Amino acid sequence: MSVVEKAASPLDALARKKRKKEKKQSKPMRDNALVVTSQPFEIDFERLDALGHFNPNQLASPLAMELRAVKRRLLRRLGFLRASGDRQAYRMPGRQRNVVLVTSTQAGEGKTFCAVNLALSLALEDRVETVLIDADVPRPKVRARFDMKSGAGLTDCLIDGTQWTSVARTAKEGPLTVLGEGRSIDRSAELFAGEACRQLLTEISATKNEGLVIVDAPPALAMTDAVVLAKYVDEVVFVVEANETPEPAVAAALDELLDVNPNVSLVLNRCLIGATGSSYSSYDYYGRGESEKSDAPAQGEKANERS
């Protein structure tokens, strides 16, 4: 071996060690676990259509158009779209502004309906990689919408350290992954308040850095879970049932959410319009010091679906 080769050998070894370390750190995995591929599932579009959900074969429907309006505003607020409406060509690796919490004031306002529709529309129409998480542990409904059996899910990941990809399900028809609620537990808010929850959402965000993570949470006034989870997300979509939810209750729920996250937007659900009205649902930014109602909301008619 020449003098040059002897001098280069330690440098090569150091470079290999550095590359190996960087490769290891770039994997968004906890406890150095191996990546486990999610199990596939088939979407029953007839079932979803019967429930009033988004159908990629009916892109001219009022619901599809309403969802486009909601998605456009949401994606722009998250930085996915430029002002021109074009999608950003590149996003940096790691944790992104891509975690969205969907909640409401009380049960029955359509939050799960909206969360599922957003996930379906983003994944199947826009081909945006989407992870839908059911964090409504006391009253989970996401699995039922997709006709999935109960099993391990979110709570198991937080309690046992189960790798989320091993218990999630990925649609065969598009880039949609569903993570169910997991085992039933008491005091889910305490579980969500732990560091494991923040780490898990950070991991999923980094893994799906080109996509979106949608978290369906319990109503804000029914439980504290939504307020706890709101601390970890980038945007809160607050669903309000038109002409039904009392304004004092809406104000109280918004105050709770805005205390921990200033990025709260409103979606007005089940809003009836006249023949000359807009065909889109309302989606407005809400911040402290602003009016509780938009001066001129774009209102659309939603399916009568209970969340």
Phi and psi restraints in degrees (value plus and minus 20) as a CYANA .aco file:
   2 SER   PHI     -95.1   -55.1
   2 SER   PSI     148.3   188.3
   3 VAL   PHI     -82.0   -42.0
   3 VAL   PSI     -58.6   -18.6
   4 VAL   PHI     -84.3   -44.3
   4 VAL   PSI     -62.9   -22.9
   5 GLU   PHI     -85.2   -45.2
   5 GLU   PSI     -59.2   -19.2
   6 LYS   PHI     -83.6   -43.6
   6 LYS   PSI     -58.9   -18.9
   7 ALA   PHI     -90.4   -50.4
   7 ALA   PSI     -53.3   -13.3
   8 ALA   PHI     -98.0   -58.0
   8 ALA   PSI     -46.7    -6.7
   9 SER   PHI     -77.1   -37.1
   9 SER   PSI     -68.6   -28.6
  10 PRO   PHI     -82.6   -42.6
  10 PRO   PSI     -55.0   -15.0
  11 LEU   PHI     -87.0   -47.0
  11 LEU   PSI     -60.7   -20.7
  12 ASP   PHI     -83.3   -43.3
  12 ASP   PSI     -62.4   -22.4
  13 ALA   PHI     -83.3   -43.3
  13 ALA   PSI     -61.1   -21.1
  14 LEU   PHI     -84.5   -44.5
  14 LEU   PSI     -60.3   -20.3
  15 ALA   PHI     -84.9   -44.9
  15 ALA   PSI     -62.3   -22.3
  16 ARG   PHI     -83.0   -43.0
  16 ARG   PSI     -60.8   -20.8
  17 LYS   PHI     -83.4   -43.4
  17 LYS   PSI     -61.3   -21.3
  18 LYS   PHI     -85.4   -45.4
  18 LYS   PSI     -62.9   -22.9
  19 ARG   PHI     -83.3   -43.3
  19 ARG   PSI     -60.1   -20.1
  20 LYS   PHI     -83.8   -43.8
  20 LYS   PSI     -60.4   -20.4
  21 LYS   PHI     -86.5   -46.5
  21 LYS   PSI     -63.1   -23.1
  22 GLU   PHI     -84.1   -44.1
  22 GLU   PSI     -59.4   -19.4
  23 LYS   PHI     -84.4   -44.4
  23 LYS   PSI     -60.1   -20.1
  24 LYS   PHI     -86.0   -46.0
  24 LYS   PSI     -62.0   -22.0
  25 GLN   PHI     -91.6   -51.6
  25 GLN   PSI     -44.2    -4.2
  26 SER   PHI     -95.2   -55.2
  26 SER   PSI     -34.7     5.3
  27 LYS   PHI    -101.6   -61.6
  27 LYS   PSI     100.8   140.8
  28 PRO   PHI    -100.9   -60.9
  28 PRO   PSI      44.0    84.0
  29 MET   PHI    -141.5  -101.5
  29 MET   PSI     127.2   167.2
  30 ARG   PHI    -113.5   -73.5
  30 ARG   PSI     123.2   163.2
  31 ASP   PHI      38.1    78.1
  31 ASP   PSI       7.2    47.2
  32 ASN   PHI      34.1    74.1
  32 ASN   PSI      15.0    55.0
  33 ALA   PHI     -96.1   -56.1
  33 ALA   PSI     134.5   174.5
  34 LEU   PHI     -95.3   -55.3
  34 LEU   PSI     127.4   167.4
  35 VAL   PHI     -90.1   -50.1
  35 VAL   PSI     108.6   148.6
  36 VAL   PHI    -133.4   -93.4
  36 VAL   PSI     107.3   147.3
  37 THR   PHI     -93.7   -53.7
  37 THR   PSI     117.5   157.5
  38 SER   PHI     -84.7   -44.7
  38 SER   PSI     128.1   168.1
  39 GLN   PHI     -97.4   -57.4
  39 GLN   PSI     118.6   158.6
  40 PRO   PHI     -98.2   -58.2
  40 PRO   PSI     137.1   177.1
  41 PHE   PHI    -166.2  -126.2
  41 PHE   PSI     137.5   177.5
  42 GLU   PHI    -121.8   -81.8
  42 GLU   PSI     115.2   155.2
  43 ILE   PHI    -102.4   -62.4
  43 ILE   PSI     106.2   146.2
  44 ASP   PHI    -110.0   -70.0
  44 ASP   PSI      73.4   113.4
  45 PHE   PHI     -88.0   -48.0
  45 PHE   PSI     -51.5   -11.5
  46 GLU   PHI     -84.2   -44.2
  46 GLU   PSI     -60.8   -20.8
  47 ARG   PHI     -84.6   -44.6
  47 ARG   PSI     -67.2   -27.2
  48 LEU   PHI     -84.0   -44.0
  48 LEU   PSI     -58.9   -18.9
  49 ASP   PHI     -83.7   -43.7
  49 ASP   PSI     -58.1   -18.1
  50 ALA   PHI     -86.5   -46.5
  50 ALA   PSI     -47.2    -7.2
  51 LEU   PHI    -107.3   -67.3
  51 LEU   PSI     -20.2    19.8
  52 GLY   PHI      67.3   107.3
  52 GLY   PSI      -5.4    34.6
  53 HIS   PHI    -106.6   -66.6
  53 HIS   PSI     149.2   189.2
  54 PHE   PHI     -78.9   -38.9
  54 PHE   PSI     116.4   156.4
  55 ASN   PHI    -145.6  -105.6
  55 ASN   PSI      98.5   138.5
  56 PRO   PHI     -85.0   -45.0
  56 PRO   PSI     -32.2     7.8
  57 ASN   PHI    -109.2   -69.2
  57 ASN   PSI     -19.4    20.6
  58 GLN   PHI    -150.6  -110.6
  58 GLN   PSI      40.5    80.5
  59 LEU   PHI     -93.7   -53.7
  59 LEU   PSI     -30.8     9.2
  60 ALA   PHI    -117.1   -77.1
  60 ALA   PSI     -14.6    25.4
  61 SER   PHI     -92.7   -52.7
  61 SER   PSI     136.4   176.4
  62 PRO   PHI     -76.4   -36.4
  62 PRO   PSI     -58.9   -18.9
  63 LEU   PHI     -82.8   -42.8
  63 LEU   PSI     -64.0   -24.0
  64 ALA   PHI     -81.4   -41.4
  64 ALA   PSI     -59.9   -19.9
  65 MET   PHI     -90.5   -50.5
  65 MET   PSI     -58.4   -18.4
  66 GLU   PHI     -82.4   -42.4
  66 GLU   PSI     -62.1   -22.1
  67 LEU   PHI     -85.5   -45.5
  67 LEU   PSI     -54.0   -14.0
  68 ARG   PHI     -81.9   -41.9
  68 ARG   PSI     -60.5   -20.5
  69 ALA   PHI     -84.7   -44.7
  69 ALA   PSI     -63.2   -23.2
  70 VAL   PHI     -84.7   -44.7
  70 VAL   PSI     -66.3   -26.3
  71 LYS   PHI     -81.6   -41.6
  71 LYS   PSI     -62.7   -22.7
  72 ARG   PHI     -79.4   -39.4
  72 ARG   PSI     -66.4   -26.4
  73 ARG   PHI     -88.0   -48.0
  73 ARG   PSI     -61.2   -21.2
  74 LEU   PHI     -84.4   -44.4
  74 LEU   PSI     -66.4   -26.4
  75 LEU   PHI     -86.8   -46.8
  75 LEU   PSI     -54.1   -14.1
  76 ARG   PHI     -87.6   -47.6
  76 ARG   PSI     -60.4   -20.4
  77 ARG   PHI     -85.4   -45.4
  77 ARG   PSI     -50.8   -10.8
  78 LEU   PHI    -105.3   -65.3
  78 LEU   PSI     -28.4    11.6
  79 GLY   PHI      67.8   107.8
  79 GLY   PSI      -7.3    32.7
  80 PHE   PHI     -99.1   -59.1
  80 PHE   PSI     -48.4    -8.4
  81 LEU   PHI    -138.3   -98.3
  81 LEU   PSI     124.3   164.3
  82 ARG   PHI     -98.1   -58.1
  82 ARG   PSI     152.5   192.5
  83 ALA   PHI     -80.4   -40.4
  83 ALA   PSI     -48.2    -8.2
  84 SER   PHI     -93.4   -53.4
  84 SER   PSI     -33.7     6.3
  85 GLY   PHI      77.2   117.2
  85 GLY   PSI     -26.6    13.4
  86 ASP   PHI     -96.2   -56.2
  86 ASP   PSI     126.4   166.4
  87 ARG   PHI     -95.9   -55.9
  87 ARG   PSI     122.0   162.0
  88 GLN   PHI     -80.3   -40.3
  88 GLN   PSI     113.8   153.8
  89 ALA   PHI     -94.8   -54.8
  89 ALA   PSI     -48.2    -8.2
  90 TYR   PHI    -168.0  -128.0
  90 TYR   PSI     120.1   160.1
  91 ARG   PHI    -145.6  -105.6
  91 ARG   PSI     119.7   159.7
  92 MET   PHI     -85.2   -45.2
  92 MET   PSI     131.0   171.0
  93 PRO   PHI     -84.3   -44.3
  93 PRO   PSI     140.5   180.5
  94 GLY   PHI      76.9   116.9
  94 GLY   PSI    -186.1  -146.1
  95 ARG   PHI     -80.5   -40.5
  95 ARG   PSI     110.8   150.8
  96 GLN   PHI    -137.0   -97.0
  96 GLN   PSI     148.8   188.8
  97 ARG   PHI    -103.9   -63.9
  97 ARG   PSI      57.0    97.0
  98 ASN   PHI    -162.8  -122.8
  98 ASN   PSI      -4.8    35.2
  99 VAL   PHI    -127.3   -87.3
  99 VAL   PSI     101.9   141.9
 100 VAL   PHI    -140.7  -100.7
 100 VAL   PSI     110.1   150.1
 101 LEU   PHI    -122.5   -82.5
 101 LEU   PSI     112.9   152.9
 102 VAL   PHI    -133.8   -93.8
 102 VAL   PSI     103.6   143.6
 103 THR   PHI    -166.4  -126.4
 103 THR   PSI    -196.0  -156.0
 104 SER   PHI    -172.2  -132.2
 104 SER   PSI    -195.9  -155.9
 105 THR   PHI     -98.7   -58.7
 105 THR   PSI     -69.1   -29.1
 106 GLN   PHI    -161.0  -121.0
 106 GLN   PSI     152.1   192.1
 107 ALA   PHI     -87.5   -47.5
 107 ALA   PSI     129.7   169.7
 108 GLY   PHI      69.9   109.9
 108 GLY   PSI     -10.7    29.3
 109 GLU   PHI    -112.7   -72.7
 109 GLU   PSI     -28.1    11.9
 110 GLY   PHI      81.0   121.0
 110 GLY   PSI       2.9    42.9
 111 LYS   PHI     -87.4   -47.4
 111 LYS   PSI     -63.5   -23.5
 112 THR   PHI     -86.7   -46.7
 112 THR   PSI     -58.8   -18.8
 113 PHE   PHI     -76.6   -36.6
 113 PHE   PSI     -65.6   -25.6
 114 CYS   PHI     -89.7   -49.7
 114 CYS   PSI     -61.3   -21.3
 115 ALA   PHI     -83.3   -43.3
 115 ALA   PSI     -65.3   -25.3
 116 VAL   PHI     -85.1   -45.1
 116 VAL   PSI     -62.6   -22.6
 117 ASN   PHI     -84.3   -44.3
 117 ASN   PSI     -61.4   -21.4
 118 LEU   PHI     -80.6   -40.6
 118 LEU   PSI     -65.5   -25.5
 119 ALA   PHI     -83.5   -43.5
 119 ALA   PSI     -65.2   -25.2
 120 LEU   PHI     -83.4   -43.4
 120 LEU   PSI     -65.8   -25.8
 121 SER   PHI     -86.0   -46.0
 121 SER   PSI     -63.3   -23.3
 122 LEU   PHI     -82.7   -42.7
 122 LEU   PSI     -64.4   -24.4
 123 ALA   PHI     -96.4   -56.4
 123 ALA   PSI     -61.9   -21.9
 124 LEU   PHI    -114.8   -74.8
 124 LEU   PSI     -45.6    -5.6
 125 GLU   PHI    -117.5   -77.5
 125 GLU   PSI     -66.2   -26.2
 126 ASP   PHI    -113.2   -73.2
 126 ASP   PSI     -30.3     9.7
 127 ARG   PHI      39.4    79.4
 127 ARG   PSI      14.5    54.5
 128 VAL   PHI    -108.9   -68.9
 128 VAL   PSI     106.9   146.9
 129 GLU   PHI     -82.8   -42.8
 129 GLU   PSI     102.5   142.5
 130 THR   PHI    -150.3  -110.3
 130 THR   PSI     114.5   154.5
 131 VAL   PHI    -132.9   -92.9
 131 VAL   PSI     102.0   142.0
 132 LEU   PHI    -125.6   -85.6
 132 LEU   PSI      98.9   138.9
 133 ILE   PHI    -132.7   -92.7
 133 ILE   PSI     110.3   150.3
 134 ASP   PHI    -113.7   -73.7
 134 ASP   PSI      84.5   124.5
 135 ALA   PHI    -124.2   -84.2
 135 ALA   PSI      -9.8    30.2
 136 ASP   PHI    -109.4   -69.4
 136 ASP   PSI      56.0    96.0
 137 VAL   PHI     -83.4   -43.4
 137 VAL   PSI     -61.6   -21.6
 138 PRO   PHI     -86.1   -46.1
 138 PRO   PSI     -54.7   -14.7
 139 ARG   PHI    -155.7  -115.7
 139 ARG   PSI      46.4    86.4
 140 PRO   PHI     -91.2   -51.2
 140 PRO   PSI     119.6   159.6
 141 LYS   PHI    -157.3  -117.3
 141 LYS   PSI     -27.9    12.1
 142 VAL   PHI     -84.9   -44.9
 142 VAL   PSI     -66.5   -26.5
 143 ARG   PHI     -76.3   -36.3
 143 ARG   PSI     -64.1   -24.1
 144 ALA   PHI     -81.7   -41.7
 144 ALA   PSI     -55.0   -15.0
 145 ARG   PHI     -82.8   -42.8
 145 ARG   PSI     -53.0   -13.0
 146 PHE   PHI    -120.9   -80.9
 146 PHE   PSI      -8.5    31.5
 147 ASP   PHI      36.3    76.3
 147 ASP   PSI      23.3    63.3
 148 MET   PHI    -118.9   -78.9
 148 MET   PSI     128.1   168.1
 149 LYS   PHI     -97.3   -57.3
 149 LYS   PSI     134.6   174.6
 150 SER   PHI     -89.1   -49.1
 150 SER   PSI     135.8   175.8
 151 GLY   PHI     157.2   197.2
 151 GLY   PSI    -188.2  -148.2
 152 ALA   PHI     -82.7   -42.7
 152 ALA   PSI     129.4   169.4
 153 GLY   PHI    -186.0  -146.0
 153 GLY   PSI    -157.7  -117.7
 154 LEU   PHI     -76.3   -36.3
 154 LEU   PSI     -70.8   -30.8
 155 THR   PHI     -84.1   -44.1
 155 THR   PSI     -52.9   -12.9
 156 ASP   PHI     -87.3   -47.3
 156 ASP   PSI     -56.0   -16.0
 157 CYS   PHI     -83.5   -43.5
 157 CYS   PSI     -58.4   -18.4
 158 LEU   PHI     -99.8   -59.8
 158 LEU   PSI     -52.7   -12.7
 159 ILE   PHI    -105.8   -65.8
 159 ILE   PSI     -67.4   -27.4
 160 ASP   PHI    -121.5   -81.5
 160 ASP   PSI     -28.3    11.7
 161 GLY   PHI      57.3    97.3
 161 GLY   PSI      -1.8    38.2
 162 THR   PHI     -78.2   -38.2
 162 THR   PSI     115.1   155.1
 163 GLN   PHI     -88.5   -48.5
 163 GLN   PSI     109.7   149.7
 164 TRP   PHI     -83.9   -43.9
 164 TRP   PSI     -53.5   -13.5
 165 THR   PHI     -87.8   -47.8
 165 THR   PSI     -41.1    -1.1
 166 SER   PHI     -98.6   -58.6
 166 SER   PSI     -38.6     1.4
 167 VAL   PHI    -135.5   -95.5
 167 VAL   PSI     -22.5    17.5
 168 ALA   PHI    -105.2   -65.2
 168 ALA   PSI     143.5   183.5
 169 ARG   PHI    -145.2  -105.2
 169 ARG   PSI     116.8   156.8
 170 THR   PHI    -134.6   -94.6
 170 THR   PSI     111.1   151.1
 171 ALA   PHI     -88.5   -48.5
 171 ALA   PSI     122.5   162.5
 172 LYS   PHI     -95.2   -55.2
 172 LYS   PSI     -44.6    -4.6
 173 GLU   PHI    -105.8   -65.8
 173 GLU   PSI     -31.7     8.3
 174 GLY   PHI    -198.7  -158.7
 174 GLY   PSI     157.2   197.2
 175 PRO   PHI     -98.1   -58.1
 175 PRO   PSI      39.8    79.8
 176 LEU   PHI    -138.9   -98.9
 176 LEU   PSI     104.7   144.7
 177 THR   PHI    -138.0   -98.0
 177 THR   PSI     114.6   154.6
 178 VAL   PHI    -136.9   -96.9
 178 VAL   PSI     104.5   144.5
 179 LEU   PHI    -132.1   -92.1
 179 LEU   PSI      91.3   131.3
 180 GLY   PHI     -91.7   -51.7
 180 GLY   PSI     158.5   198.5
 181 GLU   PHI     -93.4   -53.4
 181 GLU   PSI     -49.2    -9.2
 182 GLY   PHI      68.6   108.6
 182 GLY   PSI    -180.8  -140.8
 183 ARG   PHI     -85.4   -45.4
 183 ARG   PSI     130.0   170.0
 184 SER   PHI     -98.1   -58.1
 184 SER   PSI     112.5   152.5
 185 ILE   PHI    -158.6  -118.6
 185 ILE   PSI     140.0   180.0
 186 ASP   PHI    -110.7   -70.7
 186 ASP   PSI     135.8   175.8
 187 ARG   PHI      36.9    76.9
 187 ARG   PSI      31.9    71.9
 188 SER   PHI     -83.6   -43.6
 188 SER   PSI     -47.8    -7.8
 189 ALA   PHI     -81.3   -41.3
 189 ALA   PSI     -58.4   -18.4
 190 GLU   PHI     -84.5   -44.5
 190 GLU   PSI     -57.6   -17.6
 191 LEU   PHI     -86.0   -46.0
 191 LEU   PSI     -62.6   -22.6
 192 PHE   PHI     -89.1   -49.1
 192 PHE   PSI     -45.5    -5.5
 193 ALA   PHI     -95.6   -55.6
 193 ALA   PSI     -32.1     7.9
 194 GLY   PHI     -95.2   -55.2
 194 GLY   PSI     141.8   181.8
 195 GLU   PHI     -83.2   -43.2
 195 GLU   PSI     -49.4    -9.4
 196 ALA   PHI     -80.4   -40.4
 196 ALA   PSI     -55.0   -15.0
 197 CYS   PHI     -88.1   -48.1
 197 CYS   PSI     -66.1   -26.1
 198 ARG   PHI     -80.3   -40.3
 198 ARG   PSI     -62.3   -22.3
 199 GLN   PHI     -84.7   -44.7
 199 GLN   PSI     -59.9   -19.9
 200 LEU   PHI     -85.4   -45.4
 200 LEU   PSI     -66.3   -26.3
 201 LEU   PHI     -84.3   -44.3
 201 LEU   PSI     -56.1   -16.1
 202 THR   PHI     -84.4   -44.4
 202 THR   PSI     -61.1   -21.1
 203 GLU   PHI     -84.1   -44.1
 203 GLU   PSI     -66.0   -26.0
 204 ILE   PHI     -85.6   -45.6
 204 ILE   PSI     -60.4   -20.4
 205 SER   PHI     -79.7   -39.7
 205 SER   PSI     -63.4   -23.4
 206 ALA   PHI     -91.0   -51.0
 206 ALA   PSI     -56.5   -16.5
 207 THR   PHI     -86.4   -46.4
 207 THR   PSI     -59.3   -19.3
 208 LYS   PHI    -125.4   -85.4
 208 LYS   PSI      29.8    69.8
 209 ASN   PHI     -88.0   -48.0
 209 ASN   PSI     -33.6     6.4
 210 GLU   PHI    -118.7   -78.7
 210 GLU   PSI     -16.4    23.6
 211 GLY   PHI    -148.6  -108.6
 211 GLY   PSI    -178.7  -138.7
 212 LEU   PHI    -146.8  -106.8
 212 LEU   PSI     129.8   169.8
 213 VAL   PHI    -138.2   -98.2
 213 VAL   PSI      99.6   139.6
 214 ILE   PHI    -132.0   -92.0
 214 ILE   PSI     103.7   143.7
 215 VAL   PHI    -132.2   -92.2
 215 VAL   PSI      98.2   138.2
 216 ASP   PHI    -109.5   -69.5
 216 ASP   PSI      91.0   131.0
 217 ALA   PHI    -128.7   -88.7
 217 ALA   PSI     142.8   182.8
 218 PRO   PHI     -84.5   -44.5
 218 PRO   PSI     143.6   183.6
 219 PRO   PHI     -78.3   -38.3
 219 PRO   PSI     124.6   164.6
 220 ALA   PHI     -86.9   -46.9
 220 ALA   PSI     -53.4   -13.4
 221 LEU   PHI    -110.0   -70.0
 221 LEU   PSI     -36.0     4.0
 222 ALA   PHI     -98.0   -58.0
 222 ALA   PSI     -57.5   -17.5
 223 MET   PHI    -166.4  -126.4
 223 MET   PSI     146.0   186.0
 224 THR   PHI    -109.0   -69.0
 224 THR   PSI     -21.7    18.3
 225 ASP   PHI     -76.0   -36.0
 225 ASP   PSI     -65.5   -25.5
 226 ALA   PHI     -82.8   -42.8
 226 ALA   PSI     -60.6   -20.6
 227 VAL   PHI     -87.4   -47.4
 227 VAL   PSI     -59.1   -19.1
 228 VAL   PHI     -83.9   -43.9
 228 VAL   PSI     -67.0   -27.0
 229 LEU   PHI     -88.5   -48.5
 229 LEU   PSI     -49.0    -9.0
 230 ALA   PHI     -80.9   -40.9
 230 ALA   PSI     -43.0    -3.0
 231 LYS   PHI     -87.6   -47.6
 231 LYS   PSI     -44.3    -4.3
 232 TYR   PHI    -117.9   -77.9
 232 TYR   PSI     -28.6    11.4
 233 VAL   PHI    -123.8   -83.8
 233 VAL   PSI     149.0   189.0
 234 ASP   PHI    -118.6   -78.6
 234 ASP   PSI     -43.1    -3.1
 235 GLU   PHI    -169.5  -129.5
 235 GLU   PSI     119.2   159.2
 236 VAL   PHI    -131.5   -91.5
 236 VAL   PSI     103.3   143.3
 237 VAL   PHI    -119.8   -79.8
 237 VAL   PSI      94.3   134.3
 238 PHE   PHI    -124.8   -84.8
 238 PHE   PSI      94.8   134.8
 239 VAL   PHI    -112.0   -72.0
 239 VAL   PSI     108.4   148.4
 240 VAL   PHI    -143.2  -103.2
 240 VAL   PSI     110.2   150.2
 241 GLU   PHI    -102.0   -62.0
 241 GLU   PSI     102.9   142.9
 242 ALA   PHI     -82.3   -42.3
 242 ALA   PSI     115.2   155.2
 243 ASN   PHI      43.4    83.4
 243 ASN   PSI      -4.8    35.2
 244 GLU   PHI    -147.2  -107.2
 244 GLU   PSI     -67.4   -27.4
 245 THR   PHI     -93.3   -53.3
 245 THR   PSI     104.8   144.8
 246 PRO   PHI     -82.1   -42.1
 246 PRO   PSI     116.4   156.4
 247 GLU   PHI     -79.7   -39.7
 247 GLU   PSI     -59.6   -19.6
 248 PRO   PHI     -81.1   -41.1
 248 PRO   PSI     -55.4   -15.4
 249 ALA   PHI     -88.6   -48.6
 249 ALA   PSI     -61.0   -21.0
 250 VAL   PHI     -81.0   -41.0
 250 VAL   PSI     -65.4   -25.4
 251 ALA   PHI     -82.5   -42.5
 251 ALA   PSI     -60.6   -20.6
 252 ALA   PHI     -85.7   -45.7
 252 ALA   PSI     -62.9   -22.9
 253 ALA   PHI     -85.6   -45.6
 253 ALA   PSI     -61.8   -21.8
 254 LEU   PHI     -84.2   -44.2
 254 LEU   PSI     -58.2   -18.2
 255 ASP   PHI     -80.9   -40.9
 255 ASP   PSI     -61.2   -21.2
 256 GLU   PHI     -82.8   -42.8
 256 GLU   PSI     -64.9   -24.9
 257 LEU   PHI     -90.2   -50.2
 257 LEU   PSI     -62.6   -22.6
 258 LEU   PHI     -88.3   -48.3
 258 LEU   PSI     -40.0     0.0
 259 ASP   PHI     -85.8   -45.8
 259 ASP   PSI     -47.1    -7.1
 260 VAL   PHI    -134.6   -94.6
 260 VAL   PSI     -37.6     2.4
 261 ASN   PHI    -172.2  -132.2
 261 ASN   PSI      97.5   137.5
 262 PRO   PHI     -98.7   -58.7
 262 PRO   PSI     -29.9    10.1
 263 ASN   PHI    -114.2   -74.2
 263 ASN   PSI      57.5    97.5
 264 VAL   PHI    -137.7   -97.7
 264 VAL   PSI     109.8   149.8
 265 SER   PHI    -143.9  -103.9
 265 SER   PSI     131.2   171.2
 266 LEU   PHI    -125.5   -85.5
 266 LEU   PSI     120.3   160.3
 267 VAL   PHI    -141.9  -101.9
 267 VAL   PSI     101.5   141.5
 268 LEU   PHI    -110.8   -70.8
 268 LEU   PSI      97.5   137.5
 269 ASN   PHI    -125.8   -85.8
 269 ASN   PSI     128.8   168.8
 270 ARG   PHI      36.7    76.7
 270 ARG   PSI      30.9    70.9
 271 CYS   PHI    -123.5   -83.5
 271 CYS   PSI     100.0   140.0
 272 LEU   PHI    -105.7   -65.7
 272 LEU   PSI     120.6   160.6
 273 ILE   PHI    -149.2  -109.2
 273 ILE   PSI     142.3   182.3
 274 GLY   PHI    -103.5   -63.5
 274 GLY   PSI     157.3   197.3
 275 ALA   PHI     -85.0   -45.0
 275 ALA   PSI     -47.1    -7.1
 276 THR   PHI    -117.3   -77.3
 276 THR   PSI     -16.5    23.5
 277 GLY   PHI    -100.8   -60.8
 277 GLY   PSI     155.9   195.9
 278 SER   PHI     -91.2   -51.2
 278 SER   PSI     130.9   170.9
 279 SER   PHI    -114.0   -74.0
 279 SER   PSI     -13.5    26.5
 280 TYR   PHI    -128.0   -88.0
 280 TYR   PSI     132.7   172.7
 281 SER   PHI     -99.1   -59.1
 281 SER   PSI     143.1   183.1
 282 SER   PHI    -100.5   -60.5
 282 SER   PSI     116.2   156.2
 283 TYR   PHI    -164.9  -124.9
 283 TYR   PSI      85.6   125.6
 284 ASP   PHI    -152.9  -112.9
 284 ASP   PSI     126.3   166.3
 285 TYR   PHI     -94.2   -54.2
 285 TYR   PSI     120.8   160.8
 286 TYR   PHI    -148.7  -108.7
 286 TYR   PSI     106.2   146.2
 287 GLY   PHI    -157.4  -117.4
 287 GLY   PSI     148.5   188.5
 288 ARG   PHI     -82.5   -42.5
 288 ARG   PSI     117.9   157.9
 289 GLY   PHI      68.4   108.4
 289 GLY   PSI     -23.8    16.2
 290 GLU   PHI    -119.7   -79.7
 290 GLU   PSI     141.7   181.7
 291 SER   PHI     -84.8   -44.8
 291 SER   PSI     125.3   165.3
 292 GLU   PHI     -89.6   -49.6
 292 GLU   PSI     -42.7    -2.7
 293 LYS   PHI    -141.5  -101.5
 293 LYS   PSI     123.5   163.5
 294 SER   PHI     -92.9   -52.9
 294 SER   PSI     123.7   163.7
 295 ASP   PHI     -84.0   -44.0
 295 ASP   PSI     -57.3   -17.3
 296 ALA   PHI    -160.5  -120.5
 296 ALA   PSI      54.0    94.0
 297 PRO   PHI     -90.9   -50.9
 297 PRO   PSI     123.5   163.5
 298 ALA   PHI    -104.1   -64.1
 298 ALA   PSI      97.6   137.6
 299 GLN   PHI    -137.7   -97.7
 299 GLN   PSI     120.7   160.7
 300 GLY   PHI    -152.5  -112.5
 300 GLY   PSI     151.6   191.6
 301 GLU   PHI    -119.6   -79.6
 301 GLU   PSI     104.1   144.1
 302 LYS   PHI    -123.1   -83.1
 302 LYS   PSI     137.7   177.7
 303 ALA   PHI     -88.1   -48.1
 303 ALA   PSI     127.4   167.4
 304 ASN   PHI     -98.9   -58.9
 304 ASN   PSI      57.3    97.3
 305 GLU   PHI    -133.8   -93.8
 305 GLU   PSI     109.2   149.2
 306 ARG   PHI    -109.0   -69.0
 306 ARG   PSI     115.2   155.2
